[in-house]
Amino acid sequence: MFAVLSPARKVLRRVAGIASVAVLTACAPIGLSDLGSSGGGPSINPNAPVQVALLVPKSDPGAASVARSLENAARLAIADLGGVNIDLRVYDTAGQADTAAAQAQRAVDEGAKIILGPLFQNAANAAGVAVADEGINVLSFSNNTAIAGGNVFVLGSTFDNTATRLLSYARSQGKGDVAVLYTDNVPGQVARNAITTAAARTGATVVGAEAYALNTESLTAAVGRVKGLVDSGAAQSIFLTDDWDGGLSVVLQLAPEQGISPASTQYIGLTRWDIRSDGFHLPGINGSYFAMPDTSMAQNFSARYAQAYGSQPHNLGGLAFDGIAAIGALVKAGRKDALTAKALTQSAGFQGTGGVFRLLADGTNQRALAVATVRNNQVVILDPAPRSFGGAGF
């Protein structure tokens, strides 16, 4: 045990600094639920060029590569539209909320009919507030549902959507009684709440939730409390909210060693566990459940992007492609109301880089996801991502 805990302490000391940054960037934004209307948005001439503003943090040193990938993906999507004239104009937010608000207003003053972006939640919130009184919708790249509503939509994959998919599948497999093990910070608390909400939606049951700070002593104690729920028979599954940039690798090693066996207890992950193959040897990941987009669609997008730009897209780059694809599909249909909330939230949804998705009236989104696991150091799809809404998996 001590041989395990010694390196674990080193890892957790390193990620504690990362967690503190996450807390700072996850501060609660101003709500927009009282702005705009369910059908709000401008009328357009679908046969004329449609001006779209792309707001990205081009001059932010820490996000410039993401901004470049988002812009490239947006232009790749425009090239696919055939017959739809999108006039894309790019505005630099510098990663700052006040700059994003000013640039959003400038874009609308210059003729933008819809805003794609910004990237960061506070910037997206500020941009939405700035143009709400002019009836302009914002398709942000954030995944924070706290800023969704009114004229702001989030394109990023949300905890709510992922938790719902995974708990629905777990319940179908007789493993719907879950104990949640979450990081004791704002992102962890948001994740815990998403799991609780998803449980109520799917008929699963959260039998307990235990928080841990990013140090070995706290994690050991939290795992011990979860083990009590498992040993008593209350919990069939353990739902983890951590990710590879946090303490996930330590959790997936430590929890099995403390007696929560993956052979008898289902491990479920809220984050993408497939992106770090060097973690596939950890005992907790074998036989686990986690969610991922349609692999064939995602690989097709990455290949086309690489062919066009000579490099792989950032993992958020596809969000800009999705936004343009949605806008283009509605404009191509000849709809004067293509950029209104009523049109954007059509129930049929849109084809995106990771499969089908749709925007919801509350500003959040629903995305098709596959349920996957790891066996023999390989990712295995247990339940494929649905190809349309209304089918299995939704």
Buried (B, 14 or more C-beta within 10 A) or exposed (E): EEEBBEEBBEBBEEBBEEBEEBBEEBEEBEBBEEBBEEEBBBEBEBEEEBBBBBBBBBBBEEBBEBBBBBBBBBBBBBEEBEEBBBBBBBBBBBBBBEBBBBBBBBBBEEEBBBBBBBBBBBBBBBBBBBBBEBBBBBBBBBBBBBBBBBBBBBBBBBBBBBBBBBBBBBBBBEBBBBBBBBBBBBBBBBBBBBBBBBBEEBEBBBBBBBBBBBBBEBBBEBBBBBBBBBEEEBBBBBBBBBBBEBBBBBBBBBBBBBEBBBEEBBBBBBBBBBEBEEBBEBBBBBBBBBBBBBBEBBEEBBEBBEEBBEEEBBEBBBBBBBBBBBBBBBBBEEBEBBBBBBBBBBEEBBBBBBBBBBBBEBBBBBBBBBBBBBEEEEBEEBBBBBEEBEEEBB
